[in-house]
Amino acid sequence: MKKTIFFSVYDVHVFRNLFLPPDSVVRKLVLRGDHNIVILRRSQVLPEFFSAEELKNMPHVVIENISYFRPKTRLERAFHFFYSYLVFTGTTKLLATVGDRLDAPPAGGNRHLWVIKWVIAHTFGKFNIIKRNVVPWLYQKIFTERPYKALFDTHNPDLVFCSDIAHFPDIEIAAEAKRRNIKTAGMPSKWDHFNKYFVPVQTDVLAVQNEPMKKEAVKYEGYKSSEVDVVGFPQWDNYYGIERHVIQRDEFLKKMGMPGDSKVILFVSGSVYAADEPDILQAISNQISKGFFGPSVRLLLRPYPQTSEKAKYLQFEQDQNVFINWIDNTNSMDNFLHYVNMMYHADVVISLFSTTAIEAAIFDKPVLTIGFDGYKKRPYHQSVRRWEDLAHFRHVLDTGSVKVIKSFPELFAQIRAYLDDPGQDRELRKDLVDKMCYKIDGRSSERLANFILQNA
């Protein structure tokens, strides 16, 4: 009899990472045909996984639409507050004191609670028995709604794989499996999750994307090293043998409306996390006009995906030096490949303390991160300077491969230096890839699929 695997795909990033690529994790599991695969899907946001015609030929695949779950009662919310702050890192402190968004009050209006959060982490958070035993037991006693009970009753899975274990609804899905003694496997959907907050339910086994994440799972989340496997980033499998996805440079430049001899400065927006990027862009454009960077240099702006930044960048639609790529790379394979070509043909990449720094290193592109607020002198809680304190990004900065730029003169000089000699810091970029990517060998999806099947 075939075993049944629950596979949660609730978040749009999980869809992009684990389903969208042609040789994705989900497709590998489905095409094998030797397990029943029940996909727990967020119907309101995600596109259809398979056509009705495809599903006719896959009787072992069931797609169940699920709704969101979050703490509701006062007791649930109080317990959620308590267990979340069993972890308190530089990232947690930043979020608890100044917050991450400029369009919201510092720390969601609860800045005064940061000392309590610190105390929780430095008392209760010191004991693994609280993380591994007490908190999971209390979770079962306090969260009693069991919204996914009927799904488990219907399908009786042998393994539950939670692809975004750091967040709801995957936390509650894992908890329901634990109530029934069903084996659980998990994975964080992003590389910055385990050093922010504590996750109240540990899965029996855990897959992570790199070695620093494995160390964080052990240090912060209560896992044993033997319970954690490193598999790499499945969404970056397409970066291996990248030439098969790349169009000719003159074709790409023509597609973007740029002259065929252009050198490209790619600027990746930080969205609501940074208000002064237009100052930076305008200053770079002015230097392009003056010829400071050399002949035929263009600035390619990539706004933050899944947000509306039209108003923020409206002034640049008539700027002859600036070309804007409005395509969202998260919602289709064609758009993702457009992003690949954008990165591949860039000569210098500028971003804001983001994953883009790692991707640029994979492509061996010089990368800068903006560490100042344009022409303004913002206080720390509104300044991009605060992002240097992010615990997860310290892994990147410690390699020395990404320069944090603190002024316009430094920015202009470093752009010109990298345009003149893109080989600068190449060995440091290799170090960054080795540290943060595990392996760029096109086999991360295969490793994750094998991890799931071995535990089914």
N, C-alpha and C positions, 0 to 999 in steps of 0.2 A: 504494500500500500504506500502511495506517495505521502511524504511528509509535507506539512503545510507551513509556509513561512509568511508571517506578517511583515510588510515592508512599508514603513511610513514615509510619505513624501508630502509634507505639508507646506514647507517653506519654498518660496520661489528659487532661492539659491540652491536648495537640495535638488529641485527639478533640473536646474542648469547643470549641476555638478554630476549627478548620478543617473540622469535619464537622457538629457539632450544629446550628448555625443552619440554618433552612430554605433560605436562599440562600447556603450555605457554599461555600468554595473547592472542596472535593471534589465537591459536587453540581454546581457549574458545569462542572467538567471532565467529569464523567460524562455530564451531560445533552447536552453538545455532540455526543458520539458520533463525533467525527472522529479520536480517538486511542484506542489500547488503554491502559487504565488498570489497572495492577497495584498493588493496595493491600497493603502489607506491614504486617500487623496483629498486635498483641499479644493473643493469644486468651484468655489467662488473666484479663485485667482488663477489657478493653473490651467493651462490648455489641456486638451484631451491627450491621453497617453497613446492610445491606439484607436484606429478607425473601427467602426462597427464591423467592417469586412474582415479586418485583421483578427478581431476578437472571436469571430466565428471559427477561426482556425486555431484558436488557443483556448481550449476548454479548461486548461489548468490555470488560467489567469482570471482573477476576479478583481474588479475595481470597486471599492467601497468609498463613498463620499463621507467625510467626517466633519464635524463642526469643532470650533475652538473650545478649549477648556481653560479656565483660569480660577484662581482663588476667589471665592465669593463672600463667604461669611466673615465676620469679624475675627473669629478664631483662626480660620484658614489664612487670612491676610496677616494676622499677627505672627503665626508660625512661619509663613513665607518670609516675612521680614527677618525673623530670628535666624532661620537656616541660611538665608542668602548671605548674611554677613559673618558666617563662619570663615570666610575668606576676606582678607583685606590687604590688597596690594596697592601699588602706585596707581593703577587704573581705578580700583575701587575708591581710593581716596579722592581722586580727581572727580569721579562721578558723584561722590557723596558730599563734596564741598562746593564745587563750582559747576558741575554738570558738563554735558558734552555738546549741547546745542545752544546756539545764540538766540534762537526764537523761543526759548523756554526759560523759566526762572531757574536760577542755580539750584541744582540737586532737586528739581521738581518742586521747589518751594519748601523743602525739608532740610535745608542745610544745617540747621541746629541739631539734627540727629546724628551727625557724623561721629561724634565722640562715643555715642552708644554703640554704633556700628563697629568702631575700633575696639571697644571693650569686649564685645561679643567674640570677635576674631581672636583677640589676645588672651581670652580665658577659655571659653568652651571650644573655640576653634583649634586649640592646641592638642586636643585629644582625639585620636583616630577612632576610639570606641564610640564617641559621640557621632562622628561622621558615618561610620560603617554600620553601627547598630542602633543607637538611640534615635537618631533623626529618621532613618527609614521606618522604624517601628512606629514612631509618633505620626509620621505621614499617613500610614495605613489607618491609624485610629482617628485622625482629624479629617482627612479627606475621604468622605464616605459616599459621595454621590455616585461614583462608578459609571460615568457616561458611556464607556465603551464595553460594558458588560455584555450587551446583546451581541456585539460583533464576535466576542470571544466564545459566547455560547453557540453561535451559528457555525463558526469555522474551526474551533478547537485547535489553534496553531501549536506546532511543535517548537517553533522558534519565533521570537519577536525581535525584529531589527529596527531600532530607533535611530533614524538618520540625523536627528537634531536633538540629541539627548539633553542638551543644556537648556532646553526651553519646553514650555507647554505647546501642544498637547502630548509631545513625546514622553515627558516625565510621567504623566498620568497613564499613558499606554504601557510604559514599563512597569508602573506600579500595579496595574491590573494583571499583568503577566506574573509578577511576583506573588500576588495574592493566590494564584493558581499553581505556583511552583513550575511555571513554564520558563524555559531557558531564555535569557535575554542577551542581546548583543547591541552595542550602541556605537555612536560616532558623533562628535561635534561637527556642525555644518561649517564652522569657520575656525580659524586658528587663534582667535582672540577670546574664546569663551571661558576657558578654565581658570584664567587669572582675574576674572571679574567677580563672580559670585559662586557660592556653593550650590551644587545640584543635589537634591535630597534623595534621589534614588540612583544607586550605582547598578549598572548592568553587570551581568556575570562576566562578560568579556567586553573589551573596548578596542575599537580601531581608531587610531589617530593618524594625522598626516605627516608629522615629523617628530624628531627626537625631543626638541624642547617641549612639545605638547605632551609627550609621554612623561617627562619629568614633572610637568605641572599637574597632570592627572594623579600622579603619586603624591606630590607635595601638598596640593590643595584639595583634591577631590576624594582622597581616601582610598584610591585604588592600590593594589599591590602591583609591582612591576610585572609579575608573571601573568597578570590579567590583561595587559595592554600590548597590542600589536601595532607596529608602525607600517603603514601601507603606502604612504604618499598621497598626493592630491589627484584624485581621478579626473577632475576637470582640466588638468594640465597634461593629460596623456596626448592631446593633440599638439602639444608643443614639441613632442619628440618627432624628429623627421619633419620639421615644420615646413620645409620647402615644398612639400606636396600640397600645402594649403595656400601658398603665397602666389599672388599674381605679380607680373613684372612691375618694376618701380614706376616706369613711365605710365603704365596703365593705371596704377593706383593714384598717382599724382593727377592724372587727367580726370579720374573719377571724383577726386576731391576738388577739382577746379583749379589746381595749382600748376604753375609753369613746370615744364619737364626737367629743368635743371635745379629745382628747389632743394635746399636743405630744410629739414623739418624739425622744429621744436614742438614736441607734443606736450600739451598742458592738460593734465587730468584733474578735473574740478573736485573740490572737497565738499560741495553742496552747502547745506545749512551749517556745517561745522566751521566755515570760514567766510567772513563777510567781505573781506578786502581783496579778494582775488581779482576783481576788475582793475584795481590799482596796479597789481603786478602785471596783468596782461597789457594794460595800456603803456606801462613803462617799457616792457619788452618790445612792443610794437613801435614805440618812438625810437628805440635804439636800432631796430631793423631799418626804419626809414633813414636814419643817419648813416647806415652802412657799417655800424660798429661790429657786427658779427660777420661781415664779409658780404659778398654779392649773393643775391637770390636766396635769402632766408625767409621762411614762412612759419607762421605760428598756427598750429592745429589745436583747436580747443575741443575737448571731449567733456561735455556736461555730465554731471552725476546721473547714472541710470535711474529710471523709475521716479524721477522728480521733475518738477516743472521749474526750469531755471531760465525761461525766456526773458523775464524782466531783468534778471541779474546780468545777462549778457547781450541785451538788446542793442546796446551802443556799439557792439563790434560787428553787427551784420553789414555795415557799410565800410568797415575797415579793410583796406586792400591787403593788409598784411596778415589778417586773421581769417581762418577758415574753420567753420564750426561743424562738427560731426554730431548730429542729433540722434544717431541710430543707437538704440538700446541693445546692448549685446547679450542681455539675459533671456530674451524671449524666443530666439530661433537660432538654428545652427548657422544659417546664412549670415545673420547679424554677428554671431560670435566670430565667424571667419573674417568678417569685415574688421572686427576689433583686432584679430591676429595680424592682419595686414597693416593696420594702423600702427601697431607696436613694432612690427618687423621693419617698416620703412621709416620709422622715426630715427632721427640722429641724436637727439637729446630728449630725455623724458623728465618732466617736472610734475611732482604730485605733492600731496599733503599727508605725510605719515600714514600711507595706505599700502594695501597689498600690491598696488601697482609697482612699488619699488622692487618687490621680489620678481614679479613678472618681467620687468625691464631687465633685471639681471639675468634671467633665463635667456632672454634675447641678446644678451651682452650689450645692452644699451646703457650709456652713462645716465645716471639718475640723480636728481636733486630733489630735496624736500624743502618746502617753504617754512621758515621758522620765524617770520616777522610779519607785521600787520600793515604792509604797504606804507602809506604816508602817515598812518595814525599811530598814536602811542596808547594802545589799549591796556587796561588793567589786566592782570593775569587771568582772571576768570572769563574774560572775553577774548583773550589773545590766543593765537595759534601756538604760542610758546608752551601752553599747557600740555600740548600733545607729546612733547618730549618725555613726559612723565608716564606715558602709557607703558605698562609692564610688558605687553607682548611686543611692542615695537623696539624695546631695548634689545631684543634678540637681533634685530636688523642693524641697529646703530652700532652695536658692539663689534660688528665685523669691520667697521670703517669704510664700507662700500658705498654708503649713501651719505652725502654731505648735507648737513642742515644749514641752510642759508639764512643769514641774519641781517642782511642789508641789501639795498639796490646795487651799490658798487660791487659787492661780493657776487651777487647774482649775475650781473652782466659779465664780469671777468670769468666766472666759472663756465657760463654758457659758451663763451668764445673759446676758452681753453679746451673744452670737450669737443666743440665743432672742429677745432684745428687738429686735435689728437684724440679721437674716440677710444683709443686703446688704453688711455689712462685708467688706472684702477681696475684693469681687467681681472687680475688675480684676486683682488678683493671681492669682485662680483662672483667669481667662481666659488670663493669661500662662502658667500651668502647663499648661493644655490645649494651647495653641499649641506649647509647647516639647516636650511629652512624647507627644502623640497624633498628631502630623503633621496628620491631617485627620479630623474626625468628620463624614463626609459620606455614610456608608452604602456606600462604594465600595471599602473596603480589600480585601475578598474579591475583587472584580473586578480590582483592580490586581494582586493576588498571582496570580490565575488567568492573567491576561495575561502576567505575568512568566514564569510556568512555560511557557506555550504559545509565547512568543516565543523561548524558549531550547531548545525541543524539536527 
